[in-house]
Amino acid sequence: MNTISGRLICGFMVIAIMCPLAKAQDETTTGTIASSSRYTLTVRTSSGRYELFVIERTTRKPATLNVGSPVQVISTPGDEPGVRVASDITLTNAAPSPTAASEPAVPPEVRNIERDIEREAKRFQLGVRAGVALDPELVLIGAQMQIGPFFNSDLFFRPNVEFAYGEVTALFALNPEIIYRLPISSRRGRWSSYIGVGPGFNFVHQDFSAPSGTGQRVDFSDFHSDVGLNILGGIRYRSGVFTELKTSVYARPSPTLRLIVGYNF
C-alpha cells in the first residue's frame, strides 16, 4: 500500500512540475499582419522582426485577417526554430498600419516556408517516385496522387503506379494505398512520418533467354498477374520530398521489398 501511495505522489509531483512548464511554452506576439493565408500568418513586430505562425484547425481566429491589421497571437513552439503554432489570433485596437504597401516585403526565407506549408496542406497533390526493388532486383519509376485528408485529419488516399525493369523481369503495378500520418509531429512541421497499407495489382513479365551469339535458341517467356498486400512506412518533408520502404506479401514473383524516393508537387 505504501508503495502504491508513493507512486501516486510521485505521479502528481511530475504533473505539477510539467503543467507550469507547458504553460511557459505559450508566447504572446503583437504586431501587424504582413501576410496571411488559410494555413499561415506572418506578423511584423514593432521591432521589425517577422514571425511566422502555422494556423491549425483548432486555432481560434477572426473570419478575415487583412494585411496591415494590428493583431495579437498566442502560440506554442513548432517543430523548428522560427515557426510557431498559433492557438489564438485576435485583432487589437491598436492603430493600424497606414497602408499595406508601406510595409517592407516579407523576407524570401519566410516566403519559402509559407509556400512549403501551403503545398503540404493541399488536398490534392501529384508526385513522382523512383527507386529500387529487391527479390527480384529491379529499377523502378512511377507516379502518384494524394487525396485528403478524409474521415480523419491524418488519413489520406494515395494511389500510385510503378514501372520496374530488370535483367529478367519487367513489372507494372497499380497500388491504391491508404496512408496514415503518425501524430508525433505537427501537421505543418518540417517533416512527418507515416504508415500505410493497400492492395497491389502486379503484372509481371519474365523472359529467360539464352545470350546472343551462343547458338542456342532457348526462350522461356512467362507472364504473371497477382494481387498482393502492400505494407509501407516512410517520412515526408514539407519541401515535398519523401522516402519510403514498402514490402509486398502474397505477391510472388513480384518484388518483396521496394526502396523509394519521391517528390510531391
C-alpha angles and dihedrals in degrees: 000000000000090000092053091047090050092052092049091050091049090049093052090047091054091049091048091052096044097048095065089045091053091050090048089062091067113098131187119216127185129191142096128303111258096174137355139182137160092282106022140049125190117197127192110213126213089260091059095253119139117226120194119207130188116224113217129189089259095052113119109223144146120270092251132031110192124195111257095026117130111246144177119213128193110199147164128221118281129212094277139034115275096022121091133179114241116225099172129019119188131178109228134210094243118125108279123237110273094239136346089233092063092060115098116252117272108257115262093239090058091047090052092054090047091054092047091052092048091050092049090050096053113118092218124043135169123209147172130225140192136173147115133289126211131211093048103027111236141157112227139194129180152150134239146181129212123209126185159324097251134166087358130034090236100044122097138176111225116177116183142174126217133196116196132181134189141159093279107007135063120188137193115185135184113200119184096186135177117213129194122204109225108234095227093109138032116285089236096038127125092266141005135190126225144182128207148180138192146133121285119212104201130189112190130185120190123187121188106190130169113247115267115260095032093102092234122124101202118142120165105183119180135179126200135181123188144158116233137173117252118209116184147168133187152149124249126195128214089241088069098258119124136179123203143183116204132180127191124210128194088019109109127182087025117093115283095206133033129186110201137184120186148158132229117210 
